Amino acid sequence: MYTDALGGDVLCPASSIEIDRVDRSGWYAILDGFDDANIFQTWDYGRIAHAGRELSHLVVRRDGRPVAAVQVLLRRVPGIGGLALVMWGPMWHPRGQGPDHAALMTALHALKAEYTDRRGLMLRLLPHVSQADGEAVTAALASLGMRFREEKAPTAPSSPT
């Protein structure tokens, strides 16, 4: 474990973590770089489907390129801090490169450090877990003291027929 320039812990010294340093158009450019990008991670879905929540964005970069990214929906709750909700994230399959397990671990550590430890929020992850990635995601979550419950995972919106 290493510390990046922002004071965040990362698993690889060549990684950097950016939090809330991207605007809407920049976020869509980042989404375009992931094979596992999905509607739940789009800026507009977060704004429309979760009106009243703040959006926060975390990007893990290696050699300047995004290798993991996640949109977090924030809701403050007086007296208990609030909730940081991740739906079908983080994204960790850079386009054309396949899954990046180190990037996934770095993103999960950064999520916990930023939203739970620093901001005092309850972190709830509803990751999109493919059959091929199931064991890796389950192990990554377990290493942070989390557990994966398949029945709580969101389903993709149906497309019109």
N, C-alpha and C positions, 0 to 999 in steps of 0.2 A: 504494500500500500504506500502510495506517495501522495504528496500534497501539491495541487496545482497552483497557478498564480492567483486564483481567487480564494485560496485557503480551503478548497474542497479536497476530499480524499479521492484518489483515483487508483485503479489497479495497475495502470501502465503509465510510466513517466511521460510518454509521448502524447497522452490524452489531455485535453482541456475540457472544462465544463463551463457552459454559458447558461445563465439563467436570466430570462426576461430581457434578452438583448436582441430580439427579432420582432419585426412588425409583420402585418398580415401577408404582404407580398413575399417577404423573406421566408416566412413559415411555409408558404406554398412551394417555394423553390426547394426548401429542405424536404418537404413531403415527396416531391417528385424524385428524390434520390433514394427512395426506399421501396423495395419490392413488397413489404408488408404494410405500406401506407393504407389507410382505410378511412371511411367517412367519419368515424368517431374521433379521429385525430385532426379533422379539418377545423380551421378557425371558425368558419361559418356555422358548422354544426354546433360547436361549443357555444357560440353567441346566441343562436336561435333556439336550440333544444334545451339549453340550460341558462336561460335568461335569469339575471340576478346573481350569477356566479362570475367571479373574476376568472380570467384565463391566465395561465402561467405556462411558460415554455422552457424546457430544459434541453440543451443540445450537448452531446458528447462529440468532440472532434478529435481526430487523430491526423497528424500532419496537415491540419487545416481543413480536413474534409469531415462532414458529419458521418459518424458511424453508429450513432443511436440518437433518438430524439423522442420527446414525449410532451404531449399537451396535458396540463393538469387543470382540472376545474376546482376552483376554491370557493368555499362558502364559510364565512365567519359566523360563529355561534357564540353570543355573549355568555361568559361564565365557563365555557368548556373549550374555547379556542376556535374550533371549527374542523372542517373536513377538506382534505385534498383528495380528489377522485380522479383516477386514471381509467379511461375506458379504451380497451383494445390497444394498450400501449405497455411499455415503450416499443417503438419501432427499432429493430436491431438487425434488419436484413438489408444492408446497403445494396442498391440496385445492381444486379448482375454479379454480386460477390457472395451470396449466400449468407447464412446466419453468422454473426460475430459474437461469440459467447463472452469474450472479454468486454466488449462494448455493452452487452446486456448487464453484466455484473457491475460495471462502472456506473451505468445509468441507475440501476436499482440502489446502489450505495448512495449515489448523489441524491436520488429522490428522498431516501430516508433521512440523510443528513440535512437537506434543505427544508423539507416540509414537516418532518416530525421533530427532529432535534432543534433546528434553528427557529422555525416558525411556531412550533408547539401544536401542530395540527394532527388529527388522526388521518393516516394515509390508508386509502383503500384502492387496491389495484384490481382491475378486472381485465386481465391480459387476454389477448387473442392467442390461443395456444393451438398450434397445429399438431397433428398426430406425431409428426417428425420431431417437433420441438418440445413435446410434453415433458420428457424427463429432464431436459436441460432447464426449462423454466421452473419446474417443481423443485429441483435441486437449488437453483439460484434463490428462489423465494425462501426455501427452508434455511439456507445459510444466513438469512437476515431475520430468522425467527418468524417468518410468515408461512402461511399454508395456502395451497390452491384448492379451491372447491369448484369443481366443474359446473355445478348447477347454478352458480352465481355469475357465470360468465355471460356477457351480453351476446345477443344474436344480431346478425346484420339485418338491416332493414330489407324487406322484400322489394324486389324490383317489379315495376308494373308489367303485366303480361299482355 
